[in-house]
Amino acid sequence: MDDIVLSTHGLTRRYGGQKALDQVSLTVRRGEIYGLVGRNGAGKTTLMRLITGQSVPTEGRVELFGATGRDLRRARARMGAMVEVPAFSPFLGARENLEYYRLQRGIPGRETVEEALELVGLADAGAKKFKTFSLGMKQRLGLALALMNRPDLLVLDEPVNGLDPEGVVEFRRLLGRLHRERQTTVLISSHILAELANVATCYGFLERGRLLEEITAQTLEERCRVCLRLQVDDAAKASVIFHIKLGTDAFKVLPDNTLELYDHLDCPQAVSQALAEEGVFLQSMERRGSDLEGYFLDLIGGGRDA
Ligand code: ATP
C-alpha cells in the first residue's frame, strides 16, 4: 500500500445547502501524473483546497503519505501546491519574490530558490519586475514557489488556464522533466481534458462534485481509439480474411462475433467486400471512437462548454 501517495475517502464539502464535493474517493499512486478533469464549478478547487488543508471537509478524510488527522500537517510538508494564485509583489523580481517566501516559510538553503528558478526556466529573468511578467512567466513563478521545498507531491489547480498553446506545451514539458528528474507525483486539474493529454498517466473525472471515473491514460487511449466495429457470423474466419486478404493484424476479436478493426478506416467498402467474397455475413459495421473531449462529454452526459 505504500505506493499510495494520496487518497481521499468519502470526501464531502458543503457550502450552505449545496454540496461542492460529494463523497469523493480518489487514489494517487507514487510517480503518477493524475489529471483531475471537470468543468467550471465541478469541484476541482474545493477538492484541492481540502487536500492542501486550506479548507476542512464536512465529511470524509484525506490520507497523505499514510498520515491522516493530526499527522496530516507534518505530511503536508512533503507537498507543494499551486491552488490559488500566490500573492507576489509586483515590484520585486522572480528571485526576490521567492526569497521572501523562502524566509517566510522557513525553508532552509538559499540555493533552493536558484534551483526552483532554474527548473521552471526563470533563472535568466534578471531584474525584471513581476508586474511586467507575461502570464506564462507568472504561472512559472507560481510553480517555482510550489517546488521550493522539493515536494514529493505537487498539487496544481488549473496551472495552464489562460496560457497560449505554446505555453501549454512548455508547461507539459516542464512537468515531464519534474517527473523524470525528481520522480515527483503530480495532481493537476484542468477543465480541458486535451490540455492534460500526453502528460497525465491517469485521470479522474469530476462532475457536480462527484468523481465519475478514474481511468489510466492507456485505457482512455484505447477507449478513444478510432476503429471499425463489425458484427459478423464468424469472427474466426473474418480474422483470417483480415490477415490474409487485407494484410493487417490491427484488429481485436471481441465476444459475440464482434471485431474492432483499426486499419482500413477510410475504405470500409473494401472490408465488407473482402468478407462477402469469402462468404462471411456482415451484420453491421460502424465507425467508433472519439477524441478525448468527446469521451469526457459522453461521460458527463453531453454537457456543453467543458
Ligand atoms: P472552477 O474551475 O470554475 O474554479 P472548480 O471545478 O474548481 O471550478 P469549485 O471552485 O471547487 O469548482 O466550486 C464547486 C462549487 O462549490 C461551485 O458551485 C462553487 O460555486 C461552490 N463553492 C466553492 N467555494 C465556495 C465557497 N467558499 N462558498 C460557497 N460556495 C462555494
Boltz pocket constraint, residues with backbone or C-beta under 6 A from the ligand:
constraints:
  - pocket:
      binder: B
      contacts: [[A, 15], [A, 19], [A, 20], [A, 38], [A, 39], [A, 40], [A, 41], [A, 42], [A, 43], [A, 44], [A, 45], [A, 46], [A, 47], [A, 158], [A, 191]]
      max_distance: 6.0
